[in-house]
Amino acid sequence: MSRPRSAQPDPRSTLRSGLPDRYLTPDDIAEMFEVPKETVYQWRRKRTGPPGFRIGKHLRYDPTDVRAYVAQRKSADQAAA
């Protein structure tokens, strides 16, 4: 006799609900800000650009973090003006 499965949500779908559909790559960031890809890597080394993270050997950016970075830069620029 098998026991009926309870109506528990799939843990993968629960995890995915808080994640973006796609993380951005350094190429995406370079294209978005119209800078060379090497500039994106320099920002990462100097910790001056949007925060990124590694998945294995691959560098990725969360779109939410990139939006927050842009908003912060805009606020800082407006405050300085």
Secondary structure, DSSP 8 states (H G I E B T S, - for coil): ----------HHHHHHTTS-S--B-HHHHHHHHT--HHHHHHHHHHT-SS-EEEETTEEEE-HHHHHHHHHHHHHHHHHH-
